[in-house]
């Protein structure tokens, strides 16, 4: 395997489509509320993909060095890239790669702060905390902080931030679309944590699955999944989202199927199908919500 292919696989490219959809949703929000700039859209896209890569790579590094990935049964949704376990990358190389991709995003953030204003800086600093410290520290604090930081860092903040950057100023209406994004991404991590309960426990993590147990955690996962749709329905009824946002409900079968398939702790088989379905929910939900905003101004 060539070094280029190894580093490409280390980015976990199958997950990077999420960043593209987050920026598309943020751009659709900005367009719906009156402005769109392709240059800023491109900068947001490149910057967020770099930060997402950094998050994935640093997660691999910390999960390997803590011993979690050495005990995790690897699936398409668990165990990271597997490249460190196979000896194809050294931990030092992985850490350097993660830090480098983060560093490449910094000038983009600096340029946007200089162009739009210093009010953007706290948003970027909060995002930095999530990228650098989520796997190493936040996931060890418990109380759902690890899951919530994922929902914010790779959900709500990118949607809100992209809309702000492209629009030129923050609008409260951006938050209405950021909430379901937060819930979807939170649940993406949450469901993938279920099979990793024992390795995570031994590695010092305090995930919601560890704190609540399987049954309560599954009920919470289901409640959060349905809450995203209830939120969108409420926003449409109150006029906080366009009627076209009803398109999101085309993804509801994914949510129902994921809840049903994941209700038993027999990891592998149906549970792996549930994880795949959950990914489909997250991707289709963001895409359909973005299309709703786009079609509302077409």
NULOVEX-306019 format. One record per residue (C-alpha): x, y, z; residue in three letters. Coordinates in steps of 0.1 Angstrom, whole numbers. Each point is the difference from the previous one (the first is absolute). Layout:
% NULOVEX-306019
- px_py_pz_code
- X_Y_Z_Ala
...
This chain:
% NULOVEX-306019
- px_py_pz_code
- 0_0_0_Unk
- 15_34_-10_Unk
- 5_27_26_Unk
- -25_23_-17_Unk
- -27_-27_2_Unk
- 9_-7_36_Unk
- -4_37_10_Unk
- -32_2_-21_Unk
- -15_-29_18_Unk
- 11_14_34_Unk
- -23_30_-7_Unk
- -29_-24_1_Unk
- -14_15_-33_Unk
- -33_-18_4_Unk
- -9_25_27_Unk
- 11_32_-17_Unk
- -32_3_-20_Unk
- -16_12_32_Unk
- 22_31_0_Unk
- -10_7_-36_Unk
- -37_-2_9_Unk
- 5_22_31_Unk
- 14_27_-22_Unk
- -27_-5_-26_Unk
- -26_4_27_Unk
- 17_31_13_Unk
- 2_14_-35_Unk
- -37_-7_-6_Unk
- -9_18_32_Unk
- 20_31_-10_Unk
- -16_-1_-35_Unk
- -35_-3_15_Unk
- 7_31_22_Unk
- 12_21_-29_Unk
- 36_-4_-8_Unk
- 25_-26_-15_Unk
- 37_3_-8_Unk
- 17_-28_-18_Unk
- 35_10_12_Unk
- -10_-2_37_Unk
- -19_-32_-7_Unk
- 32_-16_-14_Unk
- 21_12_29_Unk
- -25_-15_25_Unk
- 0_-33_-19_Unk
- 38_-3_-1_Unk
- 4_11_36_Unk
- -26_-23_14_Unk
- 12_-30_-19_Unk
- 35_6_13_Unk
- -13_3_36_Unk
- -21_-32_-5_Unk
- 31_-18_-12_Unk
- 19_12_30_Unk
- -27_-11_23_Unk
- -1_-35_-15_Unk
- 38_-4_0_Unk
- 4_12_36_Unk
- -28_-23_11_Unk
- 20_-29_-16_Unk
- 31_11_18_Unk
- -15_4_35_Unk
- -21_-32_-3_Unk
- 31_-20_-10_Unk
- 23_14_26_Unk
- -26_-4_28_Unk
- -4_-37_-11_Unk
- -37_4_-9_Unk
- 5_-10_-37_Unk
- 21_-29_10_Unk
- -30_-16_17_Unk
- -28_12_-23_Unk
- -15_-24_-24_Unk
- 5_19_-33_Unk
- -30_6_-23_Unk
- -7_27_-26_Unk
- -12_21_30_Unk
- 23_-10_28_Unk
- 37_-3_6_Unk
- 11_30_-20_Unk
- 19_-4_-33_Unk
- 19_-30_13_Unk
- 32_12_-16_Unk
- 19_4_33_Unk
- -10_-35_11_Unk
- 13_-14_-33_Unk
- 33_19_4_Unk
- -5_20_-32_Unk
- 3_33_19_Unk
- 20_7_32_Unk
- -17_20_28_Unk
- 24_29_-5_Unk
- -8_2_-37_Unk
- -37_0_8_Unk
- 3_27_26_Unk
- 21_21_-24_Unk
- -26_-5_-28_Unk
- -28_11_23_Unk
- 18_31_12_Unk
- 10_9_-35_Unk
- -35_-1_-14_Unk
- -12_21_29_Unk
- 28_25_-7_Unk
- -9_2_-37_Unk
- -35_12_11_Unk
- 12_27_22_Unk
- 9_26_-27_Unk
- -35_-5_-15_Unk
- -15_8_34_Unk
- 23_30_4_Unk
- -9_14_-34_Unk
- -37_-3_7_Unk
- 3_17_34_Unk
- 20_28_-17_Unk
- -27_4_-27_Unk
- -32_-4_20_Unk
- 10_11_35_Unk
- 14_-11_34_Unk
- -34_-12_11_Unk
- 7_-32_-19_Unk
- 31_-8_21_Unk
- -19_-15_30_Unk
- -18_-24_-24_Unk
- 33_-11_-14_Unk
- 16_-4_34_Unk
- -29_-21_12_Unk
- 4_-22_-31_Unk
- 37_-3_7_Unk
- -7_-14_35_Unk
- -23_-26_-15_Unk
- 25_-11_-27_Unk
- 31_-1_23_Unk
- -15_-12_33_Unk
- -31_-21_-8_Unk
- 17_-34_-2_Unk
- 27_7_25_Unk
- -19_17_28_Unk
- -37_9_-6_Unk
- -11_-36_-5_Unk
- 14_-8_35_Unk
- -21_26_18_Unk
- -33_-19_-3_Unk
- -35_16_3_Unk
- -4_-2_-38_Unk
- 26_27_-6_Unk
- 19_-22_-25_Unk
- -31_-6_-21_Unk
- -12_35_3_Unk
- 33_15_-10_Unk
- -1_-22_-31_Unk
- -35_12_-8_Unk
- 12_36_3_Unk
- 34_-3_-16_Unk
- -10_-20_-30_Unk
- -37_11_-2_Unk
- -14_32_14_Unk
- 32_22_0_Unk
- 9_-7_-37_Unk
- -36_6_-12_Unk
- -4_32_20_Unk
- 36_11_-7_Unk
- -3_-6_-38_Unk
- -33_19_-2_Unk
- 16_28_20_Unk
- 31_2_-21_Unk
- -18_-1_-33_Unk
- -28_24_11_Unk
- 25_23_16_Unk
- -17_2_34_Unk
- -17_-24_25_Unk
- -37_-4_0_Unk
- -21_-17_27_Unk
- -19_-19_-27_Unk
- 32_-19_-8_Unk
- -3_-18_33_Unk
- -32_-17_-9_Unk
- 17_-20_-27_Unk
- 31_-6_22_Unk
- -20_-18_27_Unk
- -10_-31_-21_Unk
- 35_-1_-13_Unk
- 13_-2_35_Unk
- -24_-28_9_Unk
- 8_-20_-31_Unk
- 38_2_4_Unk
- -2_-6_38_Unk
- -20_-32_-8_Unk
- 25_-10_-26_Unk
- 27_-2_26_Unk
- -24_-13_27_Unk
- -12_-31_-19_Unk
- 36_-9_-11_Unk
- 10_0_37_Unk
- -23_-28_10_Unk
- 23_-29_-13_Unk
- 30_17_16_Unk
- -13_1_35_Unk
- 26_-23_16_Unk
- 31_13_-19_Unk
- -11_36_8_Unk
- -5_-8_36_Unk
- 34_-16_3_Unk
- 15_30_-19_Unk
- -13_25_25_Unk
- -29_14_-20_Unk
- -34_8_15_Unk
- -25_-3_-29_Unk
- -37_2_4_Unk
- -2_-38_-6_Unk
- 23_-6_29_Unk
- -18_24_23_Unk
- -36_-11_-9_Unk
- 3_-36_-10_Unk
- -12_-14_-33_Unk
- -38_2_5_Unk
- -2_36_13_Unk
- 26_11_-26_Unk
- -20_-15_-28_Unk
- -31_18_12_Unk
- 19_32_0_Unk
- 14_-6_-35_Unk
- -36_-6_-12_Unk
- -13_31_18_Unk
- 27_22_-15_Unk
- -6_-14_-35_Unk
- -37_8_2_Unk
- 6_34_16_Unk
- 18_12_-31_Unk
- -32_-5_-20_Unk
- -22_15_27_Unk
- 22_30_0_Unk
- -2_5_-37_Unk
- -38_-5_0_Unk
- -3_26_28_Unk
- 22_25_-19_Unk
- -20_-4_-31_Unk
- -33_5_19_Unk
- 14_32_16_Unk
- 14_13_-33_Unk
- 36_-3_11_Unk
- 8_-24_-29_Unk
- -14_0_-35_Unk
- -28_-24_-8_Unk
- 24_-17_-25_Unk
- 18_-13_31_Unk
- -26_-28_1_Unk
- 23_-17_-25_Unk
- 20_-11_31_Unk
- -28_-25_9_Unk
- 10_-21_-30_Unk
- 29_-11_22_Unk
- -23_-11_29_Unk
- 0_-37_-12_Unk
- 38_0_7_Unk
- -6_11_35_Unk
- -27_-26_7_Unk
- 21_-28_-15_Unk
- 31_10_20_Unk
- -19_1_32_Unk
- -16_-35_-6_Unk
- 32_-17_-11_Unk
- 21_14_29_Unk
- -24_-11_28_Unk
- 20_-31_9_Unk
- 36_-2_12_Unk
- 10_-26_-25_Unk
- 27_20_-16_Unk
- 7_-9_-36_Unk
- -28_-11_-23_Unk
- -31_22_6_Unk
- 19_25_21_Unk
- 25_6_-27_Unk
- -29_5_-24_Unk
- -14_25_25_Unk
- 33_19_0_Unk
- 0_1_-38_Unk
- -36_11_-1_Unk
- 9_27_26_Unk
- 26_13_-24_Unk
- -26_1_-27_Unk
- -23_20_23_Unk
- 27_26_8_Unk
- 11_5_-36_Unk
- -35_0_-15_Unk
- -14_22_28_Unk
- 26_28_-6_Unk
- -4_-3_-38_Unk
- -38_2_1_Unk
- 0_29_25_Unk
- 24_19_-23_Unk
- -22_-8_-30_Unk
- -30_14_19_Unk
- 17_33_5_Unk
- 13_1_-35_Unk
- -34_-8_-16_Unk
- -17_26_22_Unk
- 18_28_-19_Unk
- 0_-16_-35_Unk
